[in-house]
Amino acid sequence: MKGWQFIDRVMEIGRERGVPVRVDMMRGKGSHIMLHYGDRKTVVKGRRKELGAGLLAAMRHQLSLTVQDFR
């Protein structure tokens, strides 16, 4: 999964659940951006880069989302 796909899926989940989601492009260095999901947040490495399995798991955990949310 690429960074933009992760962001799109989190935004879709937020719309389904009524949770506010926002992307803060100014809160990251280089290609890193801050993704806010309700009162939780995570840093997305890069929108065009492929995200590894461990990084995806950590980002899901930081946002309190499950593997089933991404299927």
URRAZI-V412152 format. One record per residue. N is the residue number from 1. RES is the residue in one small letter. PSI is psi as a letter, one per 40 degrees, with the letter a starting at -180 (* if undefined). NEAR is the number of other C-alpha atoms within 12 Angstrom. D_FIRST is the distance of its C-alpha to the first C-alpha in Angstrom with 1 decimal. Layout:
BEGIN
n=N res=RES psi=PSI near=NEAR d_first=D_FIRST
n=N res=RES psi=PSI near=NEAR d_first=D_FIRST
END
This chain:
BEGIN
n=1 res=m psi=h near=24 d_first=0.0
n=2 res=k psi=i near=20 d_first=3.8
n=3 res=g psi=d near=29 d_first=6.7
n=4 res=w psi=d near=23 d_first=8.3
n=5 res=q psi=d near=20 d_first=6.2
n=6 res=f psi=d near=35 d_first=6.7
n=7 res=i psi=d near=36 d_first=10.2
n=8 res=d psi=d near=22 d_first=10.9
n=9 res=r psi=d near=25 d_first=10.3
n=10 res=v psi=d near=39 d_first=12.5
n=11 res=m psi=d near=26 d_first=15.0
n=12 res=e psi=d near=20 d_first=15.3
n=13 res=i psi=d near=26 d_first=16.0
n=14 res=g psi=d near=24 d_first=18.4
n=15 res=r psi=d near=16 d_first=20.2
n=16 res=e psi=d near=13 d_first=20.6
n=17 res=r psi=e near=15 d_first=22.0
n=18 res=g psi=f near=13 d_first=23.9
n=19 res=v psi=h near=18 d_first=22.3
n=20 res=p psi=h near=20 d_first=22.3
n=21 res=v psi=h near=27 d_first=19.1
n=22 res=r psi=i near=25 d_first=19.5
n=23 res=v psi=h near=27 d_first=17.8
n=24 res=d psi=g near=20 d_first=20.2
n=25 res=m psi=d near=19 d_first=19.8
n=26 res=m psi=e near=14 d_first=23.1
n=27 res=r psi=f near=18 d_first=22.2
n=28 res=g psi=i near=17 d_first=20.1
n=29 res=k psi=h near=14 d_first=21.0
n=30 res=g psi=b near=14 d_first=19.8
n=31 res=s psi=e near=19 d_first=16.2
n=32 res=h psi=h near=22 d_first=15.8
n=33 res=i psi=i near=25 d_first=16.2
n=34 res=m psi=h near=29 d_first=17.4
n=35 res=l psi=h near=37 d_first=15.9
n=36 res=h psi=h near=28 d_first=18.7
n=37 res=y psi=g near=33 d_first=18.6
n=38 res=g psi=b near=23 d_first=22.2
n=39 res=d psi=e near=15 d_first=23.9
n=40 res=r psi=i near=22 d_first=20.9
n=41 res=k psi=i near=27 d_first=18.7
n=42 res=t psi=i near=34 d_first=16.0
n=43 res=v psi=h near=33 d_first=15.1
n=44 res=v psi=h near=40 d_first=11.8
n=45 res=k psi=d near=29 d_first=11.9
n=46 res=g psi=i near=26 d_first=11.3
n=47 res=r psi=d near=24 d_first=10.1
n=48 res=r psi=e near=17 d_first=9.7
n=49 res=k psi=i near=17 d_first=8.5
n=50 res=e psi=h near=18 d_first=5.8
n=51 res=l psi=h near=24 d_first=5.9
n=52 res=g psi=i near=17 d_first=7.9
n=53 res=a psi=d near=13 d_first=8.8
n=54 res=g psi=d near=12 d_first=11.8
n=55 res=l psi=d near=22 d_first=10.6
n=56 res=l psi=d near=28 d_first=8.4
n=57 res=a psi=d near=22 d_first=11.6
n=58 res=a psi=d near=21 d_first=13.8
n=59 res=m psi=d near=30 d_first=12.4
n=60 res=r psi=d near=31 d_first=12.6
n=61 res=h psi=d near=18 d_first=16.1
n=62 res=q psi=d near=22 d_first=17.2
n=63 res=l psi=e near=31 d_first=16.6
n=64 res=s psi=f near=21 d_first=18.2
n=65 res=l psi=i near=26 d_first=15.5
n=66 res=t psi=i near=17 d_first=15.1
n=67 res=v psi=d near=17 d_first=12.8
n=68 res=q psi=d near=11 d_first=14.7
n=69 res=d psi=d near=20 d_first=13.8
n=70 res=f psi=e near=19 d_first=10.1
n=71 res=r psi=* near=11 d_first=11.6
END
